């Protein structure tokens, strides 16, 4: 479960990073 959570966190972080760059 911890690994899955980490993966989700990384995915959200990457998405957020892309969104901030688009802004």
C-alpha positions in Angstrom: 0.0 0.0 0.0 2.8 2.4 0.9 4.4 1.9 -2.6 1.0 2.6 -4.3 0.6 5.7 -2.2 4.0 6.9 -3.2 3.3 6.3 -6.8 0.0 8.3 -6.6 1.8 11.1 -4.8 4.5 11.2 -7.5 1.8 11.2 -10.2 0.0 14.1 -8.5 3.2 16.0 -8.0 4.2 15.6 -11.7 0.7 16.7 -12.8 0.8 19.7 -10.5 4.3 20.6 -11.8 3.0 20.4 -15.4 0.0 22.5 -14.5 2.2 25.2 -12.9 4.4 25.2 -15.9 1.4 25.7 -18.2 0.3 28.6 -16.1 
